Amino acid sequence: MRALVVFHDHGAHWASPALKRGFRHVFCAVESGDYWILFDPRDGRPVIEVVAPEGYDLATFYRAEGYSVKEIGIEAATSPIRWPYFWANCVGAVKAVIGLRAPLVVTPHQLYRRL
């Protein structure tokens, strides 16, 4: 499957002022079947919604909005995550969706560099 990991400045987290500009929040969109499905862990209240048909160039749309976008391929997990903890923030939630095991990656900019 294809996924887009999208970074921007619109986070409202208490630590946002300390985070790198342009990388204060992260969300992802996964291409599944005939649609792009958005997963946005907003302030602990995740939003999951269909945002576009699969042929739509969603990466270009987000870039035109001024967001930084990483396009990646993901596969269904074949084994459970063994790391006992994950950060309960936007980065931890997106890492869980895309299946990334990187326990020391805790900020959006670190995730951007890792990808």
Summary of the structure (lengths in Angstrom):
residues: 115
radius of gyration: 13.6
end to end distance: 15.8
largest distance: 38.6
contacts: 312
relative contact order: 0.25
helix: 23%
strand: 33%
